[in-house]
Amino acid sequence: MDAEFVNFVAGLLKIDPALLKEDSTAATMPEWDSLNHWMIIGELEGKYGVEFSMDEAVEFENLGDIYQMIQIKRKN
């Protein structure tokens, strides 16, 4: 994950970017509740010019999965 992505997500969650890792999940980050999950998804779609299907958005297992899917969608 690049610093821009990590800093952006950290800003949305209002936490220190150093706390975010590829394996960060809603279960490991108290600030990442279900409401914030959808806010993060929407903000990332806008920032990176991608769209996630509902299935994709609910199947992400961690922050690294979201980052990888953004990279894939931006290449297509």
One Martini backbone bead per residue (centre of mass of N, CA, C, O) as a GRO file, in nm:
protein
   76
    1MET     BB    1   0.098   0.035   0.021
    2ASP     BB    2   0.057   0.359  -0.009
    3ALA     BB    3   0.075   0.660   0.148
    4GLU     BB    4  -0.173   0.796   0.028
    5PHE     BB    5  -0.376   0.581   0.108
    6VAL     BB    6  -0.320   0.567   0.410
    7ASN     BB    7  -0.369   0.870   0.470
    8PHE     BB    8  -0.658   0.880   0.371
    9VAL     BB    9  -0.782   0.668   0.560
   10ALA     BB   10  -0.685   0.795   0.823
   11GLY     BB   11  -0.844   1.056   0.784
   12LEU     BB   12  -1.125   0.925   0.788
   13LEU     BB   13  -1.063   0.785   1.085
   14LYS     BB   14  -0.884   0.961   1.269
   15ILE     BB   15  -0.579   0.843   1.241
   16ASP     BB   16  -0.285   0.699   1.254
   17PRO     BB   17  -0.115   0.567   0.989
   18ALA     BB   18   0.059   0.356   1.159
   19LEU     BB   19  -0.204   0.171   1.224
   20LEU     BB   20  -0.195   0.085   0.927
   21LYS     BB   21  -0.252  -0.221   0.760
   22GLU     BB   22  -0.313  -0.468   0.541
   23ASP     BB   23  -0.469  -0.636   0.790
   24SER     BB   24  -0.675  -0.437   0.835
   25THR     BB   25  -0.984  -0.417   1.023
   26ALA     BB   26  -1.278  -0.381   1.179
   27ALA     BB   27  -1.181  -0.575   1.415
   28THR     BB   28  -0.895  -0.398   1.465
   29MET     BB   29  -1.074  -0.122   1.425
   30PRO     BB   30  -1.284   0.074   1.601
   31GLU     BB   31  -1.327   0.306   1.376
   32TRP     BB   32  -1.423   0.055   1.183
   33ASP     BB   33  -1.724   0.061   1.106
   34SER     BB   34  -1.994   0.015   0.911
   35LEU     BB   35  -2.025   0.312   0.840
   36ASN     BB   36  -1.723   0.364   0.766
   37HIS     BB   37  -1.700   0.163   0.541
   38TRP     BB   38  -1.888   0.317   0.339
   39MET     BB   39  -1.730   0.578   0.344
   40ILE     BB   40  -1.464   0.467   0.240
   41ILE     BB   41  -1.564   0.356  -0.025
   42GLY     BB   42  -1.677   0.622  -0.141
   43GLU     BB   43  -1.413   0.790  -0.121
   44LEU     BB   44  -1.238   0.600  -0.296
   45GLU     BB   45  -1.400   0.616  -0.551
   46GLY     BB   46  -1.360   0.921  -0.591
   47LYS     BB   47  -1.048   0.943  -0.580
   48TYR     BB   48  -0.995   0.685  -0.800
   49GLY     BB   49  -1.227   0.627  -1.013
   50VAL     BB   50  -1.413   0.398  -0.885
   51GLU     BB   51  -1.612   0.088  -0.872
   52PHE     BB   52  -1.807  -0.093  -0.647
   53SER     BB   53  -1.958  -0.355  -0.575
   54MET     BB   54  -2.140  -0.489  -0.336
   55ASP     BB   55  -1.981  -0.752  -0.321
   56GLU     BB   56  -1.702  -0.630  -0.294
   57ALA     BB   57  -1.753  -0.450  -0.038
   58VAL     BB   58  -1.826  -0.712   0.150
   59GLU     BB   59  -1.552  -0.898   0.076
   60PHE     BB   60  -1.359  -0.746   0.218
   61GLU     BB   61  -1.096  -0.831   0.453
   62ASN     BB   62  -0.902  -0.578   0.395
   63LEU     BB   63  -0.706  -0.316   0.311
   64GLY     BB   64  -0.542  -0.465   0.093
   65ASP     BB   65  -0.784  -0.547  -0.083
   66ILE     BB   66  -0.870  -0.265  -0.160
   67TYR     BB   67  -0.608  -0.174  -0.289
   68GLN     BB   68  -0.590  -0.395  -0.507
   69MET     BB   69  -0.861  -0.327  -0.649
   70ILE     BB   70  -0.786  -0.046  -0.734
   71GLN     BB   71  -0.549  -0.126  -0.914
   72ILE     BB   72  -0.712  -0.301  -1.109
   73LYS     BB   73  -0.926  -0.085  -1.196
   74ARG     BB   74  -0.713   0.129  -1.304
   75LYS     BB   75  -0.604  -0.065  -1.543
   76ASN     BB   76  -0.901  -0.100  -1.696
   0.00000   0.00000   0.00000
